[in-house]
Amino acid sequence: MGMYMAAKNETEAGMEGHVPPYRWLQMRQAKKLPILSTIPRSGTWFLRYAISFLSHLDRGGRIDDRITREIVGCPSGAPFDFGRFRGGPLFLARNTMPYDHVFIGHTVCPGFADTAGDFAWWPKTAFHVPGYDYLHEGLNYKYTPIDLATYKYTPVPIRSLERAVSTGRSAPLALVHRNPLTQAASYFRYCVGHASATYNTLQGRPLADVPFRDYLFGSALPSYAKQFVSFQAMATRHPGLVRLVPYEDLMARPVEVLASLLNHLSGTSRNDWHNLHCAVHLARREHLKAVEAELGRSLDGTRAGSGSHMRQGGREELFDDAIREKTIGRLRSMGVDTAQIVWALSNDDNFRNGHFRQEQRAAAE
């Protein structure tokens, strides 16, 4: 990553101002960095697109709806450039938030390291695949990729970030988490269809051949708990700074819950997120799949050929009471506060005849 320090940078759609087409790369250090973390398959790409669309529209850009052909935003504004969009994990937030950048991706809560020993299993348990903990995976954080900016990379001072969160002096943080049963089922399918053997195999065996229960209890739940308890512990330590948000709430009321998340991360109480409704609508699954068809590839770059990382709707997951109770028991044994998890939606009869029914409604998991 660091090899691109002197790379030349063309003007990117949605960037502020006008930049000469072959300007040397400029970088700005991420000082106070709000963290919006997600457990994999808990709305990560929905959040990345919705917030990026909001930021682009707030800076006078335009986005052409590929389905309705409607021009959203300023007709003379710069179009959103899907071809250059990489998915961060950093995104330019200026004009939308009181910070230059925002992190949207998977990570353990910064500042948790000094209390990880409170969970005896935590230091001895590894994530079953890379990617759950971007900010602690030993990457070259001097060159952290950023979208929507004139510069392609931004330094993130990890040690300073850790100290700031540990002492409660950082920008706000949040974790979006999903029902661990549907999260595991969704991530299982995602990994099976992944182009990389790092994800589509487990201990040298094709993941498709691994029984789901074995995957759930041996891999998915320990990884889920490892990420979850880091934010749970830091939310207890700094309750006004760290927030946990159920994915199910986000999907049920996306504009309302995303506005609340943005207010938390910004330290504001705004009710005038004028472009948010349009941004959320543009991040709907059908629209993003139309963009994928236009580009001829998956938007997240993990699928072979022209496949999509977004799952088709209309399918169900069936989990009996026994597997749910065993899941709850396993998570509680690892210190997870399972009362914070939405096991059934109050406005839907999800439990029928002893089975859990979860419709796929996510715009882009």
ZAMARGU-4260 file (C-alpha; in steps of 0.2 Angstrom, whole numbers, plus 5000, padded with zeros to 4 digits):
<rodrens>
0) 5000/5000/5000 | 5014/5012/5004 | 5021/5010/4987 | 5008/5023/4981 | 5014/5038/4991
5) 5020/5047/4975 | 5006/5040/4964 | 4998/5053/4953 | 4980/5056/4956 | 4966/5061/4945
10) 4951/5071/4950 | 4938/5060/4958 | 4919/5063/4957 | 4912/5071/4972 | 4928/5079/4978
15) 4929/5097/4984 | 4935/5110/4973 | 4945/5107/4957 | 4961/5098/4956 | 4973/5097/4941
20) 4971/5080/4933 | 4989/5074/4937 | 4992/5082/4954 | 5004/5073/4966 | 4995/5064/4980
25) 4991/5074/4995 | 4987/5066/5012 | 4979/5073/5028 | 4981/5064/5044 | 4965/5058/5052
30) 4965/5066/5069 | 4949/5063/5078 | 4941/5049/5069 | 4923/5044/5072 | 4922/5025/5071
35) 4906/5016/5063 | 4910/4998/5065 | 4899/4983/5059 | 4900/4965/5062 | 4902/4957/5045
40) 4885/4956/5035 | 4877/4968/5047 | 4874/4982/5034 | 4892/4987/5031 | 4890/4991/5012
45) 4873/4999/5015 | 4881/5011/5027 | 4896/5014/5016 | 4885/5019/5001 | 4871/5028/5011
50) 4884/5039/5020 | 4895/5042/5004 | 4879/5047/4994 | 4874/5059/5008 | 4892/5066/5009
55) 4892/5068/4990 | 4875/5076/4989 | 4880/5088/5003 | 4895/5094/4993 | 4884/5098/4978
60) 4886/5082/4968 | 4873/5072/4958 | 4869/5054/4958 | 4859/5047/4943 | 4846/5033/4949
65) 4850/5019/4937 | 4832/5012/4939 | 4821/5028/4939 | 4833/5038/4928 | 4830/5052/4941
70) 4844/5065/4944 | 4846/5067/4962 | 4855/5082/4969 | 4862/5097/4959 | 4860/5093/4940
75) 4876/5102/4936 | 4886/5094/4950 | 4899/5081/4948 | 4892/5063/4946 | 4896/5050/4959
80) 4910/5039/4951 | 4906/5021/4955 | 4921/5015/4945 | 4933/5023/4957 | 4923/5019/4973
85) 4933/5006/4984 | 4923/5005/5000 | 4935/5015/5011 | 4937/5010/5025 | 4939/5029/5027
90) 4927/5041/5019 | 4928/5060/5017 | 4915/5067/5029 | 4918/5086/5028 | 4902/5096/5025
95) 4892/5082/5032 | 4900/5079/5049 | 4911/5090/5060 | 4926/5079/5055 | 4936/5077/5040
100) 4935/5058/5039 | 4924/5044/5046 | 4929/5025/5047 | 4915/5013/5041 | 4920/4994/5042
105) 4924/4980/5053 | 4935/4983/5069 | 4937/4979/5087 | 4934/4994/5098 | 4950/5004/5100
110) 4955/5006/5118 | 4949/4989/5123 | 4966/4981/5124 | 4969/4986/5142 | 4953/4978/5147
115) 4953/4962/5136 | 4960/4952/5150 | 4943/4954/5159 | 4938/4941/5146 | 4949/4926/5149
120) 4945/4918/5132 | 4947/4934/5122 | 4966/4934/5120 | 4966/4916/5116 | 4953/4916/5103
125) 4957/4921/5085 | 4945/4927/5071 | 4941/4913/5059 | 4945/4924/5044 | 4954/4941/5042
130) 4944/4957/5041 | 4935/4957/5057 | 4947/4969/5065 | 4954/4981/5052 | 4962/4993/5064
135) 4972/4980/5073 | 4978/4968/5059 | 4995/4976/5057 | 4992/4985/5041 | 5002/5000/5035
140) 4990/5013/5043 | 5001/5027/5036 | 4992/5023/5020 | 4974/5020/5024 | 4963/5020/5009
145) 4950/5034/5008 | 4935/5037/4996 | 4928/5054/4990 | 4943/5064/4993 | 4957/5072/4983
150) 4970/5060/4991 | 4969/5041/4990 | 4977/5037/5007 | 4977/5045/5024 | 4988/5041/5039
155) 4978/5035/5054 | 4989/5036/5070 | 4983/5020/5079 | 4992/5022/5095 | 4985/5039/5097
160) 4968/5033/5093 | 4969/5019/5106 | 4974/5031/5119 | 4960/5043/5115 | 4947/5030/5116
165) 4954/5022/5131 | 4953/5039/5141 | 4936/5044/5133 | 4944/5059/5123 | 4941/5052/5106
170) 4927/5055/5093 | 4912/5044/5096 | 4911/5026/5091 | 4897/5014/5087 | 4894/4996/5082
175) 4880/4989/5071 | 4877/4971/5076 | 4865/4958/5069 | 4856/4943/5076 | 4871/4931/5077
180) 4861/4917/5069 | 4856/4926/5053 | 4873/4935/5053 | 4882/4918/5053 | 4870/4911/5040
185) 4873/4926/5029 | 4892/4926/5031 | 4893/4908/5028 | 4885/4910/5011 | 4896/4925/5008
190) 4912/4916/5012 | 4906/4901/5001 | 4904/4912/4986 | 4920/4922/4990 | 4934/4922/4976
195) 4948/4919/4989 | 4952/4903/4997 | 4955/4912/5013 | 4937/4914/5015 | 4929/4899/5005
200) 4939/4886/5014 | 4940/4882/5033 | 4955/4873/5039 | 4959/4867/5022 | 4941/4860/5018
205) 4929/4869/5006 | 4917/4879/5017 | 4903/4872/5007 | 4906/4855/5014 | 4907/4861/5032
210) 4890/4858/5042 | 4883/4874/5046 | 4881/4870/5065 | 4900/4866/5065 | 4903/4883/5057
215) 4891/4892/5069 | 4898/4886/5085 | 4916/4883/5080 | 4920/4899/5070 | 4905/4911/5068
220) 4900/4914/5086 | 4918/4916/5094 | 4922/4929/5081 | 4905/4938/5084 | 4908/4938/5102
225) 4926/4944/5101 | 4921/4959/5091 | 4904/4962/5101 | 4911/4962/5119 | 4925/4975/5114
230) 4911/4988/5111 | 4900/4982/5125 | 4915/4984/5137 | 4919/5001/5131 | 4901/5007/5130
235) 4900/5002/5149 | 4916/5012/5152 | 4911/5027/5142 | 4892/5026/5139 | 4891/5043/5131
240) 4905/5039/5119 | 4901/5021/5112 | 4885/5015/5106 | 4878/4998/5101 | 4865/4998/5087
245) 4855/4983/5081 | 4855/4980/5063 | 4837/4975/5063 | 4832/4992/5069 | 4843/5000/5055
250) 4834/4990/5042 | 4817/4993/5049 | 4819/5012/5050 | 4834/5016/5040 | 4832/5035/5039
255) 4828/5037/5057 | 4841/5026/5064 | 4855/5032/5052 | 4851/5050/5057 | 4852/5045/5075
260) 4869/5036/5071 | 4875/5051/5062 | 4870/5063/5076 | 4879/5051/5089 | 4895/5051/5078
265) 4894/5070/5075 | 4890/5074/5093 | 4875/5084/5087 | 4856/5083/5088 | 4852/5088/5070
270) 4835/5085/5063 | 4839/5093/5046 | 4848/5079/5037 | 4840/5085/5021 | 4848/5073/5009
275) 4847/5058/5020 | 4831/5051/5013 | 4838/5052/4995 | 4854/5044/5000 | 4846/5029/5009
280) 4834/5027/4994 | 4849/5027/4982 | 4857/5013/4993 | 4843/5001/4990 | 4848/4984/4984
285) 4839/4985/4968 | 4848/5001/4963 | 4866/4995/4968 | 4863/4979/4958 | 4859/4989/4943
290) 4875/4998/4946 | 4884/4982/4947 | 4876/4976/4931 | 4883/4993/4923 | 4900/4990/4929
295) 4901/4971/4926 | 4907/4967/4943 | 4902/4966/4961 | 4904/4983/4970 | 4914/4975/4984
300) 4926/4966/4973 | 4925/4949/4981 | 4915/4939/4969 | 4921/4929/4954 | 4916/4936/4937
305) 4901/4947/4938 | 4893/4939/4953 | 4886/4951/4967 | 4889/4951/4986 | 4871/4956/4989
310) 4860/4942/4992 | 4843/4940/4983 | 4828/4943/4994 | 4813/4931/4997 | 4823/4917/5006
315) 4821/4912/5024 | 4832/4905/5038 | 4825/4892/5049 | 4832/4890/5066 | 4823/4880/5079
320) 4822/4885/5098 | 4835/4873/5103 | 4849/4881/5092 | 4843/4898/5097 | 4845/4893/5116
325) 4861/4885/5113 | 4868/4901/5104 | 4862/4912/5118 | 4870/4901/5131 | 4886/4901/5121
330) 4887/4919/5119 | 4882/4922/5138 | 4896/4911/5143 | 4908/4923/5134 | 4901/4938/5142
335) 4890/4944/5128 | 4875/4954/5135 | 4862/4945/5124 | 4848/4957/5130 | 4855/4969/5117
340) 4852/4958/5103 | 4836/4958/5093 | 4831/4940/5092 | 4813/4943/5085 | 4806/4959/5078
345) 4791/4966/5088 | 4781/4970/5073 | 4783/4953/5064 | 4778/4936/5070 | 4795/4929/5067
350) 4793/4914/5079 | 4781/4902/5071 | 4779/4884/5076 | 4796/4884/5086 | 4806/4891/5071
355) 4814/4908/5068 | 4809/4916/5052 | 4820/4930/5046 | 4816/4938/5029 | 4831/4945/5019
360) 4827/4964/5018 | 4844/4972/5018 | 4848/4984/5005 | 4867/4979/5004 | 4873/4968/5018
</rodrens>
